[in-house]
Amino acid sequence: NHIEVIRKNMFLNLNSLIALDLSCNKIKKIEADSFLSLSTLMILQLNSNYLSDLNEFTFRNLNNLFYLALHQNQFNKISMSYFNGLPNLKYLYFFSNNLKY
C-alpha cells in the first residue's frame, strides 16, 4: 500500500474492529484522534513506515489495545505521552528506529 497520512475520520464505521495492520506503507503522519472510534481494537501494527513523531492524542480511547508495533520507523525519541490512553498495553515493539540515547 501507499498510505502516507492517517486521517481523523478514516475508521469511523469500523467500531467492531479488533486488529488493524497498517504496516509496510509510507505513513509519515497520524492525525490526532484518528483511532478514536476503534475502542474495541486490540492489535495495531504501524511498523515499517516513516513515522517520526506522535502526539498525545494518537491512541486516545484505545482501552483494549494490548499489542502495538511501531518498529522500523523513523523515531529519534520516545515519549511516554505517546501511550496515553493505553491502559492494557502489554506488548510494545519499538526496535529498529533512530533513537538517540
SEVOTI-800353 format. One record per atom (N, C-alpha, C): atom name; z, x, y. Coordinates in steps of 0.02 Angstrom, whole numbers, plus 50000, padded with zeros to 5 digits. Layout:
N
at|c3|c1|c2
CA|Z|X|Y
...
//
This chain:
101
at|c3|c1|c2
N|50000|50042|49940
CA|50000|50000|50000
C|50000|50043|50062
N|49988|50012|50118
CA|49985|50049|50181
C|50028|50017|50235
N|50084|49989|50216
CA|50129|49957|50264
C|50160|50011|50308
N|50157|50002|50374
CA|50185|50052|50420
C|50247|50027|50456
N|50252|49961|50466
CA|50310|49933|50501
C|50334|49872|50463
N|50400|49867|50454
CA|50431|49807|50425
C|50452|49765|50485
N|50422|49707|50492
CA|50435|49663|50549
C|50491|49613|50534
N|50522|49590|50585
CA|50581|49547|50579
C|50569|49485|50536
N|50512|49453|50540
CA|50500|49390|50505
C|50459|49397|50441
N|50451|49457|50415
CA|50409|49468|50356
C|50433|49432|50294
N|50498|49424|50287
CA|50526|49399|50224
C|50562|49333|50232
N|50544|49294|50281
CA|50580|49232|50297
C|50585|49182|50239
N|50533|49174|50200
CA|50532|49123|50147
C|50548|49151|50077
N|50578|49209|50075
CA|50594|49240|50011
C|50670|49244|50000
N|50705|49190|50016
CA|50777|49191|50015
C|50809|49192|49946
N|50769|49192|49892
CA|50797|49198|49824
C|50780|49265|49793
N|50750|49309|49831
CA|50728|49373|49806
C|50787|49416|49785
N|50780|49449|49727
CA|50833|49491|49701
C|50816|49565|49708
N|50752|49582|49700
CA|50730|49652|49705
C|50668|49656|49749
N|50666|49709|49790
CA|50609|49720|49834
C|50591|49794|49832
N|50530|49809|49811
CA|50506|49878|49806
C|50453|49889|49860
N|50472|49927|49911
CA|50426|49945|49965
C|50413|50020|49965
N|50425|50051|49908
CA|50415|50123|49902
C|50341|50141|49905
N|50328|50204|49921
CA|50260|50231|49922
C|50214|50195|49970
N|50239|50180|50028
CA|50199|50152|50082
C|50196|50204|50137
N|50186|50182|50197
CA|50184|50227|50256
C|50232|50201|50309
N|50287|50173|50286
CA|50334|50141|50332
C|50368|50193|50376
N|50361|50182|50442
CA|50392|50226|50491
C|50449|50190|50528
N|50446|50124|50528
CA|50495|50085|50567
C|50513|50021|50532
N|50577|50004|50536
CA|50602|49940|50512
C|50636|49906|50571
N|50609|49850|50592
CA|50639|49814|50648
C|50707|49787|50630
N|50751|49782|50679
CA|50818|49755|50668
C|50814|49685|50637
N|50857|49672|50589
CA|50863|49607|50555
C|50802|49589|50514
N|50762|49637|50494
CA|50703|49622|50452
C|50722|49592|50385
N|50780|49611|50359
CA|50801|49588|50293
C|50854|49533|50298
N|50865|49505|50356
CA|50920|49458|50368
C|50919|49397|50322
N|50860|49372|50305
CA|50855|49312|50263
C|50861|49327|50188
N|50868|49390|50170
CA|50868|49410|50099
C|50940|49419|50074
N|50981|49370|50084
CA|51052|49377|50066
C|51065|49384|49991
N|51017|49366|49949
CA|51026|49373|49876
C|51000|49440|49849
N|50970|49480|49893
CA|50940|49543|49872
C|50992|49590|49842
N|50977|49620|49785
CA|51022|49666|49751
C|50994|49737|49750
N|50928|49743|49749
CA|50895|49808|49743
C|50842|49814|49797
N|50846|49869|49835
CA|50797|49881|49888
C|50773|49953|49883
N|50708|49961|49872
CA|50678|50027|49866
C|50633|50040|49927
N|50654|50089|49966
CA|50617|50109|50026
C|50598|50183|50021
N|50602|50211|49963
CA|50588|50282|49954
C|50514|50298|49962
N|50501|50361|49974
CA|50432|50387|49980
C|50393|50353|50037
N|50424|50353|50095
CA|50394|50326|50156
C|50401|50379|50211
N|50397|50358|50273
CA|50402|50403|50330
C|50459|50384|50377
N|50511|50354|50349
CA|50568|50334|50390
C|50607|50395|50414
N|50626|50393|50478
CA|50666|50448|50505
C|50730|50423|50538
N|50735|50357|50549
CA|50794|50329|50581
C|50800|50255|50563
N|50861|50231|50565
CA|50875|50160|50554
C|50922|50139|50609
N|50931|50074|50618
CA|50982|50052|50666
C|51037|50015|50628
N|51090|50001|50663
CA|51148|49972|50630
C|51136|49901|50605
N|51081|49869|50624
CA|51066|49802|50601
C|51011|49799|50548
N|50990|49856|50523
CA|50936|49858|50474
C|50955|49819|50411
N|51015|49829|50386
CA|51035|49800|50323
C|51087|49745|50330
N|51091|49715|50389
CA|51141|49662|50401
C|51129|49603|50355
N|51182|49575|50328
CA|51182|49515|50286
C|51158|49528|50214
N|51153|49591|50195
CA|51134|49606|50125
C|51197|49616|50084
N|51237|49565|50081
CA|51303|49569|50049
C|51300|49581|49974
N|51245|49566|49941
CA|51239|49575|49869
C|51203|49640|49850
N|51179|49676|49899
CA|51141|49737|49884
C|51187|49790|49853
N|51168|49815|49795
CA|51208|49868|49764
C|51167|49931|49751
N|51101|49927|49759
CA|51058|49985|49747
C|51011|49993|49807
N|51013|50052|49838
CA|50971|50066|49896
C|50940|50135|49889
N|50874|50137|49887
CA|50837|50200|49880
C|50804|50218|49946
N|50827|50272|49976
CA|50799|50298|50039
C|50775|50370|50031
N|50769|50393|49970
CA|50749|50462|49959
C|50675|50473|49976
N|50658|50536|49987
CA|50590|50557|50003
C|50562|50522|50065
N|50601|50526|50119
CA|50581|50502|50184
C|50585|50560|50233
N|50593|50546|50296
CA|50594|50598|50348
C|50660|50601|50386
N|50714|50575|50358
CA|50778|50576|50392
C|50802|50647|50404
N|50827|50660|50464
CA|50858|50726|50477
C|50932|50719|50490
N|50956|50657|50491
CA|51028|50643|50497
C|51044|50580|50458
N|51108|50572|50444
CA|51131|50512|50410
C|51191|50486|50449
N|51192|50421|50461
CA|51246|50391|50498
C|51276|50335|50456
N|51342|50331|50456
CA|51375|50278|50418
C|51356|50209|50445
N|51335|50205|50507
CA|51315|50140|50535
C|51252|50113|50501
N|51213|50156|50469
CA|51155|50133|50431
C|51175|50082|50379
N|51235|50088|50353
CA|51256|50050|50295
C|51304|49993|50313
N|51307|49976|50376
CA|51346|49917|50397
C|51317|49856|50362
N|51360|49813|50338
CA|51336|49752|50306
C|51319|49760|50233
N|51341|49815|50202
CA|51327|49826|50131
C|51392|49836|50092
N|51433|49783|50087
CA|51498|49791|50056
C|51496|49806|49981
N|51441|49791|49947
CA|51436|49801|49875
C|51391|49859|49855
N|51372|49901|49903
CA|51329|49958|49888
C|51363|50006|49840
N|51331|50019|49784
CA|51359|50064|49734
C|51314|50124|49722
N|51249|50116|49730
CA|51201|50169|49718
C|51159|50181|49780
N|51166|50241|49808
CA|51128|50260|49867
C|51091|50324|49850
N|51025|50322|49855
CA|50984|50381|49841
C|50954|50404|49907
N|50973|50465|49928
CA|50955|50491|49994
C|50929|50563|49989
N|50912|50585|49930
CA|50890|50655|49921
C|50819|50664|49946
N|50799|50727|49952
CA|50732|50746|49975
C|50714|50717|50043
N|50761|50724|50089
CA|50749|50709|50159
C|50756|50775|50197
N|50751|50773|50262
CA|50754|50834|50303
C|50822|50840|50336
N|50875|50826|50299
CA|50942|50828|50327
C|50961|50897|50352
N|50991|50898|50412
CA|51016|50960|50440
C|51091|50961|50433
N|51118|51015|50410
CA|51190|51020|50399
C|51225|51054|50456
//
